């Protein structure tokens, strides 16, 4: 929305639900290609919890073979204060002076 502020006037709750469903399908499809001990990075260019944290928490609730993995070492020093729950970061346009992004780092457990 930083570069396209008019989008917030056009998006509906139904649009958000549909986008979230697509994101869930993409995330679940990608898990097929992650080996035990491997890393999966989920990232969006939005600040909406329904496309970000909520998808990750729902995913982790349904998947005992994945866990959040520390993302801090991969984040620039000036953004490390924004890391949430050790494995997620939300970047906000107003706070961080860049477009909004969400990134989660997930590790497939070695069972």
Phi and psi restraints in degrees (range 20) as a CNS / XPLOR table:
assign (resid 1 and name C) (resid 2 and name N)
       (resid 2 and name CA) (resid 2 and name C) 1.0 -60.2 20.0 2
assign (resid 2 and name N) (resid 2 and name CA)
       (resid 2 and name C) (resid 3 and name N) 1.0 -45.4 20.0 2
assign (resid 2 and name C) (resid 3 and name N)
       (resid 3 and name CA) (resid 3 and name C) 1.0 -92.8 20.0 2
assign (resid 3 and name N) (resid 3 and name CA)
       (resid 3 and name C) (resid 4 and name N) 1.0 -16.0 20.0 2
assign (resid 3 and name C) (resid 4 and name N)
       (resid 4 and name CA) (resid 4 and name C) 1.0 -131.5 20.0 2
assign (resid 4 and name N) (resid 4 and name CA)
       (resid 4 and name C) (resid 5 and name N) 1.0 69.6 20.0 2
assign (resid 4 and name C) (resid 5 and name N)
       (resid 5 and name CA) (resid 5 and name C) 1.0 -61.9 20.0 2
assign (resid 5 and name N) (resid 5 and name CA)
       (resid 5 and name C) (resid 6 and name N) 1.0 -21.8 20.0 2
assign (resid 5 and name C) (resid 6 and name N)
       (resid 6 and name CA) (resid 6 and name C) 1.0 -70.2 20.0 2
assign (resid 6 and name N) (resid 6 and name CA)
       (resid 6 and name C) (resid 7 and name N) 1.0 -16.6 20.0 2
assign (resid 6 and name C) (resid 7 and name N)
       (resid 7 and name CA) (resid 7 and name C) 1.0 -61.9 20.0 2
assign (resid 7 and name N) (resid 7 and name CA)
       (resid 7 and name C) (resid 8 and name N) 1.0 -33.4 20.0 2
assign (resid 7 and name C) (resid 8 and name N)
       (resid 8 and name CA) (resid 8 and name C) 1.0 -67.4 20.0 2
assign (resid 8 and name N) (resid 8 and name CA)
       (resid 8 and name C) (resid 9 and name N) 1.0 -17.3 20.0 2
assign (resid 8 and name C) (resid 9 and name N)
       (resid 9 and name CA) (resid 9 and name C) 1.0 -86.4 20.0 2
assign (resid 9 and name N) (resid 9 and name CA)
       (resid 9 and name C) (resid 10 and name N) 1.0 -15.2 20.0 2
assign (resid 9 and name C) (resid 10 and name N)
       (resid 10 and name CA) (resid 10 and name C) 1.0 -107.6 20.0 2
assign (resid 10 and name N) (resid 10 and name CA)
       (resid 10 and name C) (resid 11 and name N) 1.0 -23.3 20.0 2
assign (resid 10 and name C) (resid 11 and name N)
       (resid 11 and name CA) (resid 11 and name C) 1.0 -78.8 20.0 2
assign (resid 11 and name N) (resid 11 and name CA)
       (resid 11 and name C) (resid 12 and name N) 1.0 140.2 20.0 2
assign (resid 11 and name C) (resid 12 and name N)
       (resid 12 and name CA) (resid 12 and name C) 1.0 -113.3 20.0 2
assign (resid 12 and name N) (resid 12 and name CA)
       (resid 12 and name C) (resid 13 and name N) 1.0 168.2 20.0 2
assign (resid 12 and name C) (resid 13 and name N)
       (resid 13 and name CA) (resid 13 and name C) 1.0 -61.2 20.0 2
assign (resid 13 and name N) (resid 13 and name CA)
       (resid 13 and name C) (resid 14 and name N) 1.0 -37.4 20.0 2
assign (resid 13 and name C) (resid 14 and name N)
       (resid 14 and name CA) (resid 14 and name C) 1.0 -62.6 20.0 2
assign (resid 14 and name N) (resid 14 and name CA)
       (resid 14 and name C) (resid 15 and name N) 1.0 -40.3 20.0 2
assign (resid 14 and name C) (resid 15 and name N)
       (resid 15 and name CA) (resid 15 and name C) 1.0 -59.1 20.0 2
assign (resid 15 and name N) (resid 15 and name CA)
       (resid 15 and name C) (resid 16 and name N) 1.0 -43.9 20.0 2
assign (resid 15 and name C) (resid 16 and name N)
       (resid 16 and name CA) (resid 16 and name C) 1.0 -64.4 20.0 2
assign (resid 16 and name N) (resid 16 and name CA)
       (resid 16 and name C) (resid 17 and name N) 1.0 -42.5 20.0 2
assign (resid 16 and name C) (resid 17 and name N)
       (resid 17 and name CA) (resid 17 and name C) 1.0 -61.2 20.0 2
assign (resid 17 and name N) (resid 17 and name CA)
       (resid 17 and name C) (resid 18 and name N) 1.0 -43.7 20.0 2
assign (resid 17 and name C) (resid 18 and name N)
       (resid 18 and name CA) (resid 18 and name C) 1.0 -64.2 20.0 2
assign (resid 18 and name N) (resid 18 and name CA)
       (resid 18 and name C) (resid 19 and name N) 1.0 -43.9 20.0 2
assign (resid 18 and name C) (resid 19 and name N)
       (resid 19 and name CA) (resid 19 and name C) 1.0 -63.1 20.0 2
assign (resid 19 and name N) (resid 19 and name CA)
       (resid 19 and name C) (resid 20 and name N) 1.0 -42.0 20.0 2
assign (resid 19 and name C) (resid 20 and name N)
       (resid 20 and name CA) (resid 20 and name C) 1.0 -62.4 20.0 2
assign (resid 20 and name N) (resid 20 and name CA)
       (resid 20 and name C) (resid 21 and name N) 1.0 -40.6 20.0 2
assign (resid 20 and name C) (resid 21 and name N)
       (resid 21 and name CA) (resid 21 and name C) 1.0 -62.8 20.0 2
assign (resid 21 and name N) (resid 21 and name CA)
       (resid 21 and name C) (resid 22 and name N) 1.0 -40.7 20.0 2
assign (resid 21 and name C) (resid 22 and name N)
       (resid 22 and name CA) (resid 22 and name C) 1.0 -63.4 20.0 2
assign (resid 22 and name N) (resid 22 and name CA)
       (resid 22 and name C) (resid 23 and name N) 1.0 -44.8 20.0 2
assign (resid 22 and name C) (resid 23 and name N)
       (resid 23 and name CA) (resid 23 and name C) 1.0 -59.8 20.0 2
assign (resid 23 and name N) (resid 23 and name CA)
       (resid 23 and name C) (resid 24 and name N) 1.0 -41.8 20.0 2
assign (resid 23 and name C) (resid 24 and name N)
       (resid 24 and name CA) (resid 24 and name C) 1.0 -61.8 20.0 2
assign (resid 24 and name N) (resid 24 and name CA)
       (resid 24 and name C) (resid 25 and name N) 1.0 -43.9 20.0 2
assign (resid 24 and name C) (resid 25 and name N)
       (resid 25 and name CA) (resid 25 and name C) 1.0 -63.8 20.0 2
assign (resid 25 and name N) (resid 25 and name CA)
       (resid 25 and name C) (resid 26 and name N) 1.0 -41.7 20.0 2
assign (resid 25 and name C) (resid 26 and name N)
       (resid 26 and name CA) (resid 26 and name C) 1.0 -61.9 20.0 2
assign (resid 26 and name N) (resid 26 and name CA)
       (resid 26 and name C) (resid 27 and name N) 1.0 -48.1 20.0 2
assign (resid 26 and name C) (resid 27 and name N)
       (resid 27 and name CA) (resid 27 and name C) 1.0 -59.0 20.0 2
assign (resid 27 and name N) (resid 27 and name CA)
       (resid 27 and name C) (resid 28 and name N) 1.0 -47.8 20.0 2
assign (resid 27 and name C) (resid 28 and name N)
       (resid 28 and name CA) (resid 28 and name C) 1.0 -66.3 20.0 2
assign (resid 28 and name N) (resid 28 and name CA)
       (resid 28 and name C) (resid 29 and name N) 1.0 -35.1 20.0 2
assign (resid 28 and name C) (resid 29 and name N)
       (resid 29 and name CA) (resid 29 and name C) 1.0 -65.9 20.0 2
assign (resid 29 and name N) (resid 29 and name CA)
       (resid 29 and name C) (resid 30 and name N) 1.0 -42.1 20.0 2
assign (resid 29 and name C) (resid 30 and name N)
       (resid 30 and name CA) (resid 30 and name C) 1.0 -64.9 20.0 2
assign (resid 30 and name N) (resid 30 and name CA)
       (resid 30 and name C) (resid 31 and name N) 1.0 -26.7 20.0 2
assign (resid 30 and name C) (resid 31 and name N)
       (resid 31 and name CA) (resid 31 and name C) 1.0 -62.5 20.0 2
assign (resid 31 and name N) (resid 31 and name CA)
       (resid 31 and name C) (resid 32 and name N) 1.0 -24.4 20.0 2
assign (resid 31 and name C) (resid 32 and name N)
       (resid 32 and name CA) (resid 32 and name C) 1.0 -62.5 20.0 2
assign (resid 32 and name N) (resid 32 and name CA)
       (resid 32 and name C) (resid 33 and name N) 1.0 -20.5 20.0 2
assign (resid 32 and name C) (resid 33 and name N)
       (resid 33 and name CA) (resid 33 and name C) 1.0 -106.8 20.0 2
assign (resid 33 and name N) (resid 33 and name CA)
       (resid 33 and name C) (resid 34 and name N) 1.0 10.7 20.0 2
assign (resid 33 and name C) (resid 34 and name N)
       (resid 34 and name CA) (resid 34 and name C) 1.0 -105.7 20.0 2
assign (resid 34 and name N) (resid 34 and name CA)
       (resid 34 and name C) (resid 35 and name N) 1.0 119.7 20.0 2
assign (resid 34 and name C) (resid 35 and name N)
       (resid 35 and name CA) (resid 35 and name C) 1.0 -75.7 20.0 2
assign (resid 35 and name N) (resid 35 and name CA)
       (resid 35 and name C) (resid 36 and name N) 1.0 158.9 20.0 2
assign (resid 35 and name C) (resid 36 and name N)
       (resid 36 and name CA) (resid 36 and name C) 1.0 -54.5 20.0 2
assign (resid 36 and name N) (resid 36 and name CA)
       (resid 36 and name C) (resid 37 and name N) 1.0 131.2 20.0 2
assign (resid 36 and name C) (resid 37 and name N)
       (resid 37 and name CA) (resid 37 and name C) 1.0 87.3 20.0 2
assign (resid 37 and name N) (resid 37 and name CA)
       (resid 37 and name C) (resid 38 and name N) 1.0 -9.1 20.0 2
assign (resid 37 and name C) (resid 38 and name N)
       (resid 38 and name CA) (resid 38 and name C) 1.0 -80.5 20.0 2
assign (resid 38 and name N) (resid 38 and name CA)
       (resid 38 and name C) (resid 39 and name N) 1.0 166.0 20.0 2
assign (resid 38 and name C) (resid 39 and name N)
       (resid 39 and name CA) (resid 39 and name C) 1.0 -111.7 20.0 2
assign (resid 39 and name N) (resid 39 and name CA)
       (resid 39 and name C) (resid 40 and name N) 1.0 139.7 20.0 2
assign (resid 39 and name C) (resid 40 and name N)
       (resid 40 and name CA) (resid 40 and name C) 1.0 -124.1 20.0 2
assign (resid 40 and name N) (resid 40 and name CA)
       (resid 40 and name C) (resid 41 and name N) 1.0 127.0 20.0 2
assign (resid 40 and name C) (resid 41 and name N)
       (resid 41 and name CA) (resid 41 and name C) 1.0 -108.7 20.0 2
assign (resid 41 and name N) (resid 41 and name CA)
       (resid 41 and name C) (resid 42 and name N) 1.0 122.8 20.0 2
assign (resid 41 and name C) (resid 42 and name N)
       (resid 42 and name CA) (resid 42 and name C) 1.0 -106.0 20.0 2
assign (resid 42 and name N) (resid 42 and name CA)
       (resid 42 and name C) (resid 43 and name N) 1.0 125.3 20.0 2
assign (resid 42 and name C) (resid 43 and name N)
       (resid 43 and name CA) (resid 43 and name C) 1.0 -142.3 20.0 2
assign (resid 43 and name N) (resid 43 and name CA)
       (resid 43 and name C) (resid 44 and name N) 1.0 141.3 20.0 2
assign (resid 43 and name C) (resid 44 and name N)
       (resid 44 and name CA) (resid 44 and name C) 1.0 -132.3 20.0 2
assign (resid 44 and name N) (resid 44 and name CA)
       (resid 44 and name C) (resid 45 and name N) 1.0 161.4 20.0 2
assign (resid 44 and name C) (resid 45 and name N)
       (resid 45 and name CA) (resid 45 and name C) 1.0 -105.7 20.0 2
assign (resid 45 and name N) (resid 45 and name CA)
       (resid 45 and name C) (resid 46 and name N) 1.0 49.3 20.0 2
assign (resid 45 and name C) (resid 46 and name N)
       (resid 46 and name CA) (resid 46 and name C) 1.0 -141.0 20.0 2
assign (resid 46 and name N) (resid 46 and name CA)
       (resid 46 and name C) (resid 47 and name N) 1.0 165.3 20.0 2
assign (resid 46 and name C) (resid 47 and name N)
       (resid 47 and name CA) (resid 47 and name C) 1.0 -114.2 20.0 2
assign (resid 47 and name N) (resid 47 and name CA)
       (resid 47 and name C) (resid 48 and name N) 1.0 12.0 20.0 2
assign (resid 47 and name C) (resid 48 and name N)
       (resid 48 and name CA) (resid 48 and name C) 1.0 -80.9 20.0 2
assign (resid 48 and name N) (resid 48 and name CA)
       (resid 48 and name C) (resid 49 and name N) 1.0 121.8 20.0 2
assign (resid 48 and name C) (resid 49 and name N)
       (resid 49 and name CA) (resid 49 and name C) 1.0 -57.8 20.0 2
assign (resid 49 and name N) (resid 49 and name CA)
       (resid 49 and name C) (resid 50 and name N) 1.0 -30.3 20.0 2
assign (resid 49 and name C) (resid 50 and name N)
       (resid 50 and name CA) (resid 50 and name C) 1.0 -68.6 20.0 2
assign (resid 50 and name N) (resid 50 and name CA)
       (resid 50 and name C) (resid 51 and name N) 1.0 -23.5 20.0 2
assign (resid 50 and name C) (resid 51 and name N)
       (resid 51 and name CA) (resid 51 and name C) 1.0 -99.2 20.0 2
assign (resid 51 and name N) (resid 51 and name CA)
       (resid 51 and name C) (resid 52 and name N) 1.0 -8.3 20.0 2
assign (resid 51 and name C) (resid 52 and name N)
       (resid 52 and name CA) (resid 52 and name C) 1.0 -118.8 20.0 2
assign (resid 52 and name N) (resid 52 and name CA)
       (resid 52 and name C) (resid 53 and name N) 1.0 -101.9 20.0 2
assign (resid 52 and name C) (resid 53 and name N)
       (resid 53 and name CA) (resid 53 and name C) 1.0 -55.3 20.0 2
assign (resid 53 and name N) (resid 53 and name CA)
       (resid 53 and name C) (resid 54 and name N) 1.0 -43.0 20.0 2
assign (resid 53 and name C) (resid 54 and name N)
       (resid 54 and name CA) (resid 54 and name C) 1.0 -61.3 20.0 2
assign (resid 54 and name N) (resid 54 and name CA)
       (resid 54 and name C) (resid 55 and name N) 1.0 -38.9 20.0 2
assign (resid 54 and name C) (resid 55 and name N)
       (resid 55 and name CA) (resid 55 and name C) 1.0 -65.7 20.0 2
assign (resid 55 and name N) (resid 55 and name CA)
       (resid 55 and name C) (resid 56 and name N) 1.0 -42.0 20.0 2
assign (resid 55 and name C) (resid 56 and name N)
       (resid 56 and name CA) (resid 56 and name C) 1.0 -65.5 20.0 2
assign (resid 56 and name N) (resid 56 and name CA)
       (resid 56 and name C) (resid 57 and name N) 1.0 -46.2 20.0 2
assign (resid 56 and name C) (resid 57 and name N)
       (resid 57 and name CA) (resid 57 and name C) 1.0 -62.9 20.0 2
assign (resid 57 and name N) (resid 57 and name CA)
       (resid 57 and name C) (resid 58 and name N) 1.0 -42.1 20.0 2
assign (resid 57 and name C) (resid 58 and name N)
       (resid 58 and name CA) (resid 58 and name C) 1.0 -63.5 20.0 2
assign (resid 58 and name N) (resid 58 and name CA)
       (resid 58 and name C) (resid 59 and name N) 1.0 -43.0 20.0 2
assign (resid 58 and name C) (resid 59 and name N)
       (resid 59 and name CA) (resid 59 and name C) 1.0 -59.2 20.0 2
assign (resid 59 and name N) (resid 59 and name CA)
       (resid 59 and name C) (resid 60 and name N) 1.0 -48.2 20.0 2
assign (resid 59 and name C) (resid 60 and name N)
       (resid 60 and name CA) (resid 60 and name C) 1.0 -67.2 20.0 2
assign (resid 60 and name N) (resid 60 and name CA)
       (resid 60 and name C) (resid 61 and name N) 1.0 -32.2 20.0 2
assign (resid 60 and name C) (resid 61 and name N)
       (resid 61 and name CA) (resid 61 and name C) 1.0 -64.2 20.0 2
assign (resid 61 and name N) (resid 61 and name CA)
       (resid 61 and name C) (resid 62 and name N) 1.0 -31.5 20.0 2
assign (resid 61 and name C) (resid 62 and name N)
       (resid 62 and name CA) (resid 62 and name C) 1.0 -98.0 20.0 2
assign (resid 62 and name N) (resid 62 and name CA)
       (resid 62 and name C) (resid 63 and name N) 1.0 -4.0 20.0 2
assign (resid 62 and name C) (resid 63 and name N)
       (resid 63 and name CA) (resid 63 and name C) 1.0 -131.5 20.0 2
assign (resid 63 and name N) (resid 63 and name CA)
       (resid 63 and name C) (resid 64 and name N) 1.0 106.2 20.0 2
assign (resid 63 and name C) (resid 64 and name N)
       (resid 64 and name CA) (resid 64 and name C) 1.0 -80.8 20.0 2
assign (resid 64 and name N) (resid 64 and name CA)
       (resid 64 and name C) (resid 65 and name N) 1.0 -6.4 20.0 2
assign (resid 64 and name C) (resid 65 and name N)
       (resid 65 and name CA) (resid 65 and name C) 1.0 -92.0 20.0 2
assign (resid 65 and name N) (resid 65 and name CA)
       (resid 65 and name C) (resid 66 and name N) 1.0 1.2 20.0 2
assign (resid 65 and name C) (resid 66 and name N)
       (resid 66 and name CA) (resid 66 and name C) 1.0 -127.3 20.0 2
assign (resid 66 and name N) (resid 66 and name CA)
       (resid 66 and name C) (resid 67 and name N) 1.0 152.5 20.0 2
assign (resid 66 and name C) (resid 67 and name N)
       (resid 67 and name CA) (resid 67 and name C) 1.0 -145.9 20.0 2
assign (resid 67 and name N) (resid 67 and name CA)
       (resid 67 and name C) (resid 68 and name N) 1.0 157.8 20.0 2
assign (resid 67 and name C) (resid 68 and name N)
       (resid 68 and name CA) (resid 68 and name C) 1.0 -66.1 20.0 2
assign (resid 68 and name N) (resid 68 and name CA)
       (resid 68 and name C) (resid 69 and name N) 1.0 142.2 20.0 2
assign (resid 68 and name C) (resid 69 and name N)
       (resid 69 and name CA) (resid 69 and name C) 1.0 -121.9 20.0 2
assign (resid 69 and name N) (resid 69 and name CA)
       (resid 69 and name C) (resid 70 and name N) 1.0 145.6 20.0 2
assign (resid 69 and name C) (resid 70 and name N)
       (resid 70 and name CA) (resid 70 and name C) 1.0 -56.4 20.0 2
assign (resid 70 and name N) (resid 70 and name CA)
       (resid 70 and name C) (resid 71 and name N) 1.0 121.6 20.0 2
assign (resid 70 and name C) (resid 71 and name N)
       (resid 71 and name CA) (resid 71 and name C) 1.0 -97.9 20.0 2
assign (resid 71 and name N) (resid 71 and name CA)
       (resid 71 and name C) (resid 72 and name N) 1.0 -16.3 20.0 2
assign (resid 71 and name C) (resid 72 and name N)
       (resid 72 and name CA) (resid 72 and name C) 1.0 -50.1 20.0 2
assign (resid 72 and name N) (resid 72 and name CA)
       (resid 72 and name C) (resid 73 and name N) 1.0 -44.6 20.0 2
assign (resid 72 and name C) (resid 73 and name N)
       (resid 73 and name CA) (resid 73 and name C) 1.0 -63.4 20.0 2
assign (resid 73 and name N) (resid 73 and name CA)
       (resid 73 and name C) (resid 74 and name N) 1.0 -14.6 20.0 2
assign (resid 73 and name C) (resid 74 and name N)
       (resid 74 and name CA) (resid 74 and name C) 1.0 -104.2 20.0 2
assign (resid 74 and name N) (resid 74 and name CA)
       (resid 74 and name C) (resid 75 and name N) 1.0 3.6 20.0 2
assign (resid 74 and name C) (resid 75 and name N)
       (resid 75 and name CA) (resid 75 and name C) 1.0 -106.4 20.0 2
assign (resid 75 and name N) (resid 75 and name CA)
       (resid 75 and name C) (resid 76 and name N) 1.0 136.9 20.0 2
assign (resid 75 and name C) (resid 76 and name N)
       (resid 76 and name CA) (resid 76 and name C) 1.0 -55.5 20.0 2
assign (resid 76 and name N) (resid 76 and name CA)
       (resid 76 and name C) (resid 77 and name N) 1.0 144.3 20.0 2
assign (resid 76 and name C) (resid 77 and name N)
       (resid 77 and name CA) (resid 77 and name C) 1.0 -48.7 20.0 2
assign (resid 77 and name N) (resid 77 and name CA)
       (resid 77 and name C) (resid 78 and name N) 1.0 -43.3 20.0 2
assign (resid 77 and name C) (resid 78 and name N)
       (resid 78 and name CA) (resid 78 and name C) 1.0 -69.2 20.0 2
assign (resid 78 and name N) (resid 78 and name CA)
       (resid 78 and name C) (resid 79 and name N) 1.0 -13.1 20.0 2
assign (resid 78 and name C) (resid 79 and name N)
       (resid 79 and name CA) (resid 79 and name C) 1.0 -107.2 20.0 2
assign (resid 79 and name N) (resid 79 and name CA)
       (resid 79 and name C) (resid 80 and name N) 1.0 -4.4 20.0 2
assign (resid 79 and name C) (resid 80 and name N)
       (resid 80 and name CA) (resid 80 and name C) 1.0 -62.8 20.0 2
assign (resid 80 and name N) (resid 80 and name CA)
       (resid 80 and name C) (resid 81 and name N) 1.0 -25.0 20.0 2
assign (resid 80 and name C) (resid 81 and name N)
       (resid 81 and name CA) (resid 81 and name C) 1.0 -67.7 20.0 2
assign (resid 81 and name N) (resid 81 and name CA)
       (resid 81 and name C) (resid 82 and name N) 1.0 -12.0 20.0 2
assign (resid 81 and name C) (resid 82 and name N)
       (resid 82 and name CA) (resid 82 and name C) 1.0 -94.2 20.0 2
assign (resid 82 and name N) (resid 82 and name CA)
       (resid 82 and name C) (resid 83 and name N) 1.0 -1.1 20.0 2
assign (resid 82 and name C) (resid 83 and name N)
       (resid 83 and name CA) (resid 83 and name C) 1.0 -69.3 20.0 2
assign (resid 83 and name N) (resid 83 and name CA)
       (resid 83 and name C) (resid 84 and name N) 1.0 129.3 20.0 2
assign (resid 83 and name C) (resid 84 and name N)
       (resid 84 and name CA) (resid 84 and name C) 1.0 -111.5 20.0 2
assign (resid 84 and name N) (resid 84 and name CA)
       (resid 84 and name C) (resid 85 and name N) 1.0 145.0 20.0 2
assign (resid 84 and name C) (resid 85 and name N)
       (resid 85 and name CA) (resid 85 and name C) 1.0 48.3 20.0 2
assign (resid 85 and name N) (resid 85 and name CA)
       (resid 85 and name C) (resid 86 and name N) 1.0 34.6 20.0 2
assign (resid 85 and name C) (resid 86 and name N)
       (resid 86 and name CA) (resid 86 and name C) 1.0 57.7 20.0 2
assign (resid 86 and name N) (resid 86 and name CA)
       (resid 86 and name C) (resid 87 and name N) 1.0 -28.3 20.0 2
assign (resid 86 and name C) (resid 87 and name N)
       (resid 87 and name CA) (resid 87 and name C) 1.0 -113.5 20.0 2
assign (resid 87 and name N) (resid 87 and name CA)
       (resid 87 and name C) (resid 88 and name N) 1.0 5.1 20.0 2
assign (resid 87 and name C) (resid 88 and name N)
       (resid 88 and name CA) (resid 88 and name C) 1.0 -135.6 20.0 2
assign (resid 88 and name N) (resid 88 and name CA)
       (resid 88 and name C) (resid 89 and name N) 1.0 148.8 20.0 2
assign (resid 88 and name C) (resid 89 and name N)
       (resid 89 and name CA) (resid 89 and name C) 1.0 -137.4 20.0 2
assign (resid 89 and name N) (resid 89 and name CA)
       (resid 89 and name C) (resid 90 and name N) 1.0 137.5 20.0 2
assign (resid 89 and name C) (resid 90 and name N)
       (resid 90 and name CA) (resid 90 and name C) 1.0 -114.2 20.0 2
assign (resid 90 and name N) (resid 90 and name CA)
       (resid 90 and name C) (resid 91 and name N) 1.0 121.3 20.0 2
assign (resid 90 and name C) (resid 91 and name N)
       (resid 91 and name CA) (resid 91 and name C) 1.0 -103.0 20.0 2
assign (resid 91 and name N) (resid 91 and name CA)
       (resid 91 and name C) (resid 92 and name N) 1.0 128.5 20.0 2
assign (resid 91 and name C) (resid 92 and name N)
       (resid 92 and name CA) (resid 92 and name C) 1.0 -115.2 20.0 2
assign (resid 92 and name N) (resid 92 and name CA)
       (resid 92 and name C) (resid 93 and name N) 1.0 136.4 20.0 2
assign (resid 92 and name C) (resid 93 and name N)
       (resid 93 and name CA) (resid 93 and name C) 1.0 -58.3 20.0 2
assign (resid 93 and name N) (resid 93 and name CA)
       (resid 93 and name C) (resid 94 and name N) 1.0 -46.9 20.0 2
assign (resid 93 and name C) (resid 94 and name N)
       (resid 94 and name CA) (resid 94 and name C) 1.0 -67.8 20.0 2
assign (resid 94 and name N) (resid 94 and name CA)
       (resid 94 and name C) (resid 95 and name N) 1.0 -31.2 20.0 2
assign (resid 94 and name C) (resid 95 and name N)
       (resid 95 and name CA) (resid 95 and name C) 1.0 -89.5 20.0 2
assign (resid 95 and name N) (resid 95 and name CA)
       (resid 95 and name C) (resid 96 and name N) 1.0 -39.5 20.0 2
assign (resid 95 and name C) (resid 96 and name N)
       (resid 96 and name CA) (resid 96 and name C) 1.0 -106.5 20.0 2
assign (resid 96 and name N) (resid 96 and name CA)
       (resid 96 and name C) (resid 97 and name N) 1.0 -1.2 20.0 2
assign (resid 96 and name C) (resid 97 and name N)
       (resid 97 and name CA) (resid 97 and name C) 1.0 59.2 20.0 2
assign (resid 97 and name N) (resid 97 and name CA)
       (resid 97 and name C) (resid 98 and name N) 1.0 29.3 20.0 2
assign (resid 97 and name C) (resid 98 and name N)
       (resid 98 and name CA) (resid 98 and name C) 1.0 -141.7 20.0 2
assign (resid 98 and name N) (resid 98 and name CA)
       (resid 98 and name C) (resid 99 and name N) 1.0 172.0 20.0 2
assign (resid 98 and name C) (resid 99 and name N)
       (resid 99 and name CA) (resid 99 and name C) 1.0 -60.1 20.0 2
assign (resid 99 and name N) (resid 99 and name CA)
       (resid 99 and name C) (resid 100 and name N) 1.0 155.9 20.0 2
assign (resid 99 and name C) (resid 100 and name N)
       (resid 100 and name CA) (resid 100 and name C) 1.0 -74.2 20.0 2
assign (resid 100 and name N) (resid 100 and name CA)
       (resid 100 and name C) (resid 101 and name N) 1.0 134.8 20.0 2
assign (resid 100 and name C) (resid 101 and name N)
       (resid 101 and name CA) (resid 101 and name C) 1.0 -143.9 20.0 2
assign (resid 101 and name N) (resid 101 and name CA)
       (resid 101 and name C) (resid 102 and name N) 1.0 156.0 20.0 2
assign (resid 101 and name C) (resid 102 and name N)
       (resid 102 and name CA) (resid 102 and name C) 1.0 -130.5 20.0 2
assign (resid 102 and name N) (resid 102 and name CA)
       (resid 102 and name C) (resid 103 and name N) 1.0 138.3 20.0 2
assign (resid 102 and name C) (resid 103 and name N)
       (resid 103 and name CA) (resid 103 and name C) 1.0 -138.2 20.0 2
assign (resid 103 and name N) (resid 103 and name CA)
       (resid 103 and name C) (resid 104 and name N) 1.0 132.5 20.0 2
assign (resid 103 and name C) (resid 104 and name N)
       (resid 104 and name CA) (resid 104 and name C) 1.0 -125.9 20.0 2
assign (resid 104 and name N) (resid 104 and name CA)
       (resid 104 and name C) (resid 105 and name N) 1.0 138.4 20.0 2
assign (resid 104 and name C) (resid 105 and name N)
       (resid 105 and name CA) (resid 105 and name C) 1.0 -111.5 20.0 2
assign (resid 105 and name N) (resid 105 and name CA)
       (resid 105 and name C) (resid 106 and name N) 1.0 119.7 20.0 2
assign (resid 105 and name C) (resid 106 and name N)
       (resid 106 and name CA) (resid 106 and name C) 1.0 -117.3 20.0 2
assign (resid 106 and name N) (resid 106 and name CA)
       (resid 106 and name C) (resid 107 and name N) 1.0 141.3 20.0 2
assign (resid 106 and name C) (resid 107 and name N)
       (resid 107 and name CA) (resid 107 and name C) 1.0 -117.3 20.0 2
assign (resid 107 and name N) (resid 107 and name CA)
       (resid 107 and name C) (resid 108 and name N) 1.0 133.2 20.0 2
assign (resid 107 and name C) (resid 108 and name N)
       (resid 108 and name CA) (resid 108 and name C) 1.0 -78.7 20.0 2
assign (resid 108 and name N) (resid 108 and name CA)
       (resid 108 and name C) (resid 109 and name N) 1.0 124.1 20.0 2
assign (resid 108 and name C) (resid 109 and name N)
       (resid 109 and name CA) (resid 109 and name C) 1.0 -66.2 20.0 2
assign (resid 109 and name N) (resid 109 and name CA)
       (resid 109 and name C) (resid 110 and name N) 1.0 149.3 20.0 2
assign (resid 109 and name C) (resid 110 and name N)
       (resid 110 and name CA) (resid 110 and name C) 1.0 -92.0 20.0 2
assign (resid 110 and name N) (resid 110 and name CA)
       (resid 110 and name C) (resid 111 and name N) 1.0 108.5 20.0 2
